[in-house]
Amino acid sequence: MGTLDPTLCEQTDEALQEWRQGDCVLGEQWFLYRVDPAAPLTEAAIEASTEAYDNAEANVPGLMVASQTCDLVRGCGTRPFVEVCPLVDVDKDELHQIERGRMPKHAFIPALADRGLVADLDRVMTVEKPVLAT
């Protein structure tokens, strides 16, 4: 079993001190999730199931931090993981409904409204903290 790199932990902890729940990473990201190859429910799951994989990836325009800020800023030696949600594109009508709280599976992000991006709260992925720190 390997050991934690103390320099990496220190750099990661320092980089994440200013991160908060709801902060976003923009740009092409890959969102990984588990699927049941025998009962796929999404296009990505159907594609993965043809190869008998039990996970699928989706290219998303970014990620939003779902973890609570108190967990995010704790040291990665004791709290190595954070939860993120994918950002998804929505049309203006959907964005308006989401902003009004009428589509609770999505989180309205005021800073990304002009881009038509919201967080998909139905899909959450756990990642190690260095993913966000780089």
Beta strands, then each sheet from edge to edge (+ up, - down):
strand 1: 24-34
strand 2: 55-65
strand 3: 81-89
strand 4: 106-107
strand 5: 117-120
strand 6: 125-128
sheet 1: 1+ 2- 3+ 5- 4+
sheet 2: 1+ 2- 3+ 6-
end
